[in-house]
Amino acid sequence: MPTPPKKLRKQYVNNEFPTAILRFEDGHEISIKRGTGKAFDCYAGENIKILAVFDPDARERDLMDTRRADDFDDA
């Protein structure tokens, strides 16, 4: 049986976008306002998309980056 991936505790600080959204492979999302940061749990090797929301009234989101969980700063 394969071993499950290692669970990691990482963090992201949003200094660039009015609102950044982290979208994980399992579909859940974390919203982070500009000037703040959040810590989150993820799995080693997981791809996390960073989406930007420039207009909170619109449902439009722009893909800014896709990072592996290992590339985020440790919490």
C-alpha positions as a printed Julia matrix, in Angstrom:
75×3 Matrix{Float64}:
   0.0    0.0     0.0
   1.37   3.44   -0.84
   2.03   5.83    2.01
  -0.21   8.91    2.18
   1.43  12.29    1.41
   2.87  14.26    4.3
   0.59  16.94    5.78
   2.19  20.4     5.85
   1.39  23.66    7.64
   2.09  26.6     5.31
   1.21  30.29    5.1
   0.52  32.93    2.46
   0.62  36.72    2.83
  -1.32  38.78    0.28
   0.48  42.06   -0.47
  -0.41  42.3    -4.18
  -4.13  41.84   -4.86
  -7.28  43.38   -3.3
  -8.4   39.82   -2.5
  -6.45  36.64   -3.16
  -8.09  33.23   -3.14
  -6.16  30.01   -2.65
  -7.91  27.13   -4.41
  -6.81  23.64   -3.38
  -6.99  20.41   -5.4
  -9.9   19.11   -3.33
 -11.93  22.2    -4.26
 -11.94  24.19   -1.03
 -10.87  27.83   -1.07
  -9.36  30.34    1.35
  -9.94  34.08    0.83
  -7.21  36.51    1.96
  -7.62  40.31    1.93
  -4.72  42.6     0.96
  -2.24  43.22    3.78
  -3.14  40.05    5.7
  -1.98  36.48    5.71
  -3.31  33.09    6.7
  -1.86  29.74    7.66
  -3.34  26.58    6.19
  -2.9   22.82    6.03
  -2.03  21.13    2.76
  -0.33  18.01    1.48
   3.18  17.68    0.07
   3.11  17.89   -3.71
  -0.38  19.43   -3.88
  -0.91  22.14   -6.51
  -2.54  25.31   -5.18
  -3.91  28.01   -7.48
  -3.69  31.68   -6.52
  -6.65  33.61   -7.9
  -7.12  37.39   -7.73
 -10.42  39.2    -7.26
 -10.26  42.83   -8.35
 -14.0   43.62   -8.2
 -15.85  42.05   -5.26
 -19.23  42.66   -6.94
 -18.26  40.62  -10.01
 -17.84  36.86   -9.96
 -14.74  37.14  -12.14
 -11.46  35.7   -10.85
  -8.07  35.88  -12.54
  -5.52  33.08  -12.26
  -2.26  34.66  -11.1
  -0.1   31.64  -10.24
  -0.08  27.92   -9.54
   2.34  26.76   -6.85
   3.2   23.47   -5.27
   2.49  23.32   -1.55
   6.19  22.87   -0.83
   6.91  26.33   -2.34
   4.88  28.28    0.26
   6.53  29.59    3.44
   6.32  27.43    6.55
   3.83  28.58    9.17
